[in-house]
Each structure stands twice: as structure tokens, then as C-alpha cells.
Amino acid sequence: MAVDEQNELPEATQREAELKRQFDGLQSQLTELHRAREESMNEKPDKHSKKLEQSAEKLSQLEPKNLTLRDENQALNTANPTHADSGDT
């Protein structure tokens, strides 16, 4: 029995070393995934904030033009009331 145990010991030690390498590799991958997830979560609000700022800027640029067009439309409807009632606006 002692001979069998000695033969199994190096094989078990090799298997243990291989499992430890696999475990370390998986642990490293998991750490990398957590880091990437945290970076992604930090970037998303920044991207959304920038898009929101751009949209707000574009809206503020369009508002004066919208008001001008509304005023022109009202002036045309006031000057020509028959078209305003016919639905041709």
C-alpha cells in the first residue's frame, strides 16, 4: 500500500497544481470582468449626460426658430382667416 500511495502523491500534487493554475486564471478573469463592469457603469452616465447636454443645447437653438415660425403662422392666419378655417395650414 505504501508504494501505491507514493505513486499517487506526485500525481495528486500535479493535479492540485493544475487545479490551482486554473483557479488562479478564473479568479484573474473574474477580477478583470468586475473592473470592466465598474468602468462601464462609470462611463454610461457620462455618455448620457453629454447626450442630454447636447439635446438641451439643440432644443435651446430650435426654440427661437419655433417661436418665429409660430408668430409668422399666426400673422398669416390673421391676415388670411379663410385659410385658417379650411385646414390648409
N, C-alpha and C positions, 0 to 999 in steps of 0.2 A: 504494500500500500504506500509506503513511503516513497518509492520510486515513481509511482503514478502521480502523487501529489507534487513532486518536484518537477515533473514534466508539465503538469497543468499550471504551475505557478508562473513560468515565463509567458505562457500563452494567455493566462488571465491578466498578467501585468501588461502585455501588449494590447490586449482588448481594452483594458482600463485606460491605457494611454490614448488609444484611438478614440474611445468614447469621450475622453476629456478634451481632445482636439476638436471633435465635433461639437461638443457642448460650448467650448470657447468660441468657435466660429458662429454658432447660433446666437450666443449671447452678444457677440460683436454686431451681428446683423440686426438684432433687436434694438441695441443701443442706437445704431445708425437710423433705424426706422423711427424711433422716438425723436431723435434730433431733427430729422427731416420733417416730421409731423409738426413739431413745435415751430420750425421755421415757416412752414406753410401756413400755419394758423396766424403767425405774426404778419405774414405778407398779405393775406386776404383782406384784413381790414384796411391796410394801407391802399391796396388797389381800389377797393370800394370807395374809400374816402376821396381818392383822386378822381374817380369817375363821377362821384357826387359833386365835387367842386367844379368839374368841367361842365356837368349838366346845369348846375346853378348859374355858371358864367354864361353859357349859351342861352339859357332862359332869360337872363337879365339883358342880353343883347337883343333877343327877339321881342321882348315886351314893348319897347318903344315903337318898333315897326308895327306890331299888332295894334297898338293904340292909334297910330297914324292911319292904318288901313280901316280900322273901325270908324274913326272920325270921317274919313273920306266916304265910306259906305253910307254913314248916316246923312252926310251932306248930299250925296246923290239921291238917297231915298227922300229927303226933304224937298229937293229940287224937282224930283220926278215921282210924285206919290203913286201914280198909277202902276208903275213897275214894281213898287214895293209890295203892293197888294196882290199882284198876279203870281208871285212866287218865282220870278225870273232873277232873283238876287244871287 
